[in-house]
Amino acid sequence: MEYNVTVNTGKYSGTNNYVYITLVGEKGESDKTLLKKHYASLKTGQSGEYKVYSGIPLGRVYLVRLETVKWKVPHLYNKWFCSYVQVTPPGRETIQTFPCYHWLVGDDKVEICDGTAKRLCDTILRQEQDHRKAQLEERQKTFRWQAWAQGIPKCIDAEHELPLDVCFDGQKEFDFDESLLSASVKLGLEEVIMCPESWEDLKSFERIFSALPESPNAVYTKKHWQEDWFFGYQFLNGVNPRMIQNCSKLPSNFAVQGNMMKDSLPPKTTLDKELKAGNIYLVDYAILDGIPPNVIEGMQQYIAAPLCLLYEHPDNGLIPIAIQLGQKPTKDTPIFLPNDPPMAWLLAKIWVRHAEFQIFEVLSHLLRTHLTAEVFCVATLRQLPAVHPIYKLLIPHMKYTLDINCRARTHLISSDGIFKKVVSTGGEGLLMLVQGEYKVLTYRSLQPLCDFKDRGVSKLNKYFYRDHSLKLWSAIENYVSRIVSLYYRCDSEVEEDAELQAWIKDVVEEGFANASNFGLPNKLQNKQELITLLSVIIFTSSAQHAAINNGQFDFCAWVPNTPCTMRQPPPTDKDSVTMEFIMSTLPNISQSCLEIAITYVLGRFPPHTMPLGQYMEQYFTEPSAKKEIDRFCDDLQDIEAEIIKQKEYLYLCPSRIENSIAI
């Protein structure tokens, strides 16, 4: 019996090792067939056609076994990445596809199942069930939970090197491995990056800004950063648009009096009236209160926990009307107002923007996207076999997440990492900040519909982050719902899926252990619960990460707009604030350069990325599932056209959203 076989080698891969293939069917196995000899390598990105023979009819081929044997002479091509294998049985035109997407190194072996998505109850042969079980047992040995620190989500145990299957490929590795120093050289900052002196005045920041790659949004930020309307606009559509909430009653620790506001409000209205009308908003950084500030090169840095009151003015948009730079009002914590001396009001706003840097980098970015996504990634690899439909749905949205997070723990947020060198919450403060937020983190807050409702922001005008998020959430949820419905006809099929239930139990009881307020049950009881959870995972790993990550450089390249650290304590006397004091407070020259380099490296959209909904790896092979992927892409194209037409907030254009957290 002659079987036609196609074997595809992935990009950035090729081997001189011996490669063997065996087809495993219901009635037996084919001959073990050598696909190649050394020098006749399976070339990168190429497909090879082969004949595989069997002495008996195999019946349905359910498994392909690939084996590599290392060539005796040392060489560079010792690793091989197989994308997929296709098998055409004798006398048939039907092609079976076996997705692989696996590295084989040296003397190695992998067994891959037919690409048809199957739940455990769908597997007919005992051998298939055994294969699923063996695959999960092996994965659970490879992907182990670890507590990197107490009081935060668990992560991958990466004491040894990560498996190649979850690491950056060659091109991604090359692109990412620019150190901050080389990024500084690329940005033209190498001459000043080691300078510890203060800037002379605000205009002197031009020395580094003018050397940066052109960014129209960064130029716009530089031009308008001191204006109250732009300060307010950034809470809606800036780098951290998730903090603002409606305020119907002033917090008891915010020492604002109604008569303070009359110059900021239109005639014939009062603060009480505007509170009742729903036009007053609050941004409260209480989470920063008590966080120990960093010490950088022997110099004490400072942190404040501001409260910022904003008013949606009928003509001027969202504007700040009062700022308090501490959570405990005393005679040394004045209320800063727009009609204060200009330098005092400017510095108060800078302190709020400094708080924004800490929150968006450490909480909105690190905790609420990177670390949260990692939990789902580890549980998926541990509990769902490659043939499971939910594995196939999720895995493209987890690509490179483990690798980028391990790099972050090693180079960015470690005790001697970049954040320790330049960010006011670096070191001990960073961990305490994450631990504080983890105590109050909720699954509900990861759902856009619930988040916007709970914050009372449905009436806010020009809140493009909200509008675009809801469109993307709808497209993602509809896509997920259609895929889930292909494989689960009713609620009981979700409830009875043992692998799926093991997955959610691993997520809740291991990944989010001790998250007392998270609120995600450890059992899935119906299809809608599953659909919502899968939508949260995909949205968090794609759209939400893009919203927080992709604008970093635009809003931080002009350092005074979002400073990474502050070198003087908050002012206690409005009249004593001078430009000299502001410059001694803002990051020095070296810190400014590092901030720019960090936000450039982290916030840029790297080459060779896959936009949302475009999948390089074809995990689903059924026409019905492929049709739903195409439909999802069509929905995203419609959203793209709407956003481009609007022109104002482009971070959530689907073409600018990566499928997974990979930067």
C-alpha angles and dihedrals in degrees: 000000000000121000122191111222132189119196121191123203116209128236119282090021139100134142144208091196121110111264122201130187132199125184115216117202140172091268102037147301134298125234114287100254129201109225098191148356127226116287089026089081127182095249127224114273093001134122123219127202118220143170119232119190132207129186091216136035105268097204113211110003105224101166140036119201117205121190131182126199118197116242110241096234111077113247142157097251099074095126126069128188115203115199099186147328124223123201128195113191118220115280094011136101095201111109120211115209122208110193111211114163091172137131119231114198125194111313100007144142137202132179117206129193130224109278097243107117112242136178117218091261090054094060109102105186124068087222090060091051090049090050092053091050094047092048092053093046090053093046092050089056091049101041108048130171119247134182103226087185135351119265098028133087116288119252142194117300100240100168086130126033118296116252111269091241091071098037130096114277120238097274094044090049092051093047095048099044094083105122119220087256093057089045088053090052090049089050092049094246100117094105096057106026093100096046112116096190127113121250115257096229140334092277091060090069083076088079091076100024093060090055094056127101111272114270116171090202092052090049089050090050091052091051098048106025095110094052117102095224092055091047088056093042091060091063087061104037107007130100095292109035097159103079105072118100136176115262119209094162129027115245112255091238094054105091096207119143121202094235090061090068103056094098091052098047129069118259118278095029136091138202090256091053093049092047090054091045090056096242098120121088134187136207110194122189095188089136088073094057110114096009107142110241122234126257110220119195090338094310120117115236125200139227131195130193102215132190113212123193119202135188127206097226115204091230107021102043123225109351134172114249103172138013129190115188098207141041095234113061113220136147087276094056105067124187108249116216136188091249093055120108104299095242092051093049092046093051092048089055091047089055090054090049089050089055087050091057092055094046098044095046100040104029112017093038110026103031105027097043114015101037095035092051091048092061092057091043095054093045091049092053092046101045112024120067118222092255094057113109093227091052089052091049096049107034097078087056091055099051113138093352094120091048096049091046093051089050090050092052090049102041110017113032102022121115090267098029132121094274090056088054099050116007123085092224092046120128118010093002094059093057093045090051093052091045091052093051093043089061091061100031112125133194087223092062090059090063110084096211092053094040095054091044094049092049092048095230102131092109098049112119122229092013092148094166088062095045095047093042091055092050091050092045090053092050092047094046092048091050092048091046092054093047093047091049090056090064106025117052097179144009094263091061089059092047093049097048101109095191092050092049091049087052096054091043090054090049095051104033098038111019097039096028113158093013091134096181100038093102101201110138118231092231132057112222104178146010095263092056089052093046092050093048094048089048090052091052094049094041093049093047095048122016100026093047091049092051092054100033109038099061097051097104093042093056100032103041087084091058099200089063094062111007118194094214141009123221100197130050119257113282118262096190120052094202094055096062112112134169088254090057091048091052092049088052100048121079114286123241095274094046091048091053092049092048091053092047092049095049092044094052094042100038104044121101102241123218120257094037125142115232120225113292096012109109121193091186114063103213095158114066102173116103091228093058093043089053090056091050089053090049090051090052090051090052090050092050089055090051090048091054092050093049094046089050090054090050097190108093115026104164091098097050102130090231088060095047117090118219092237143015099274102143 
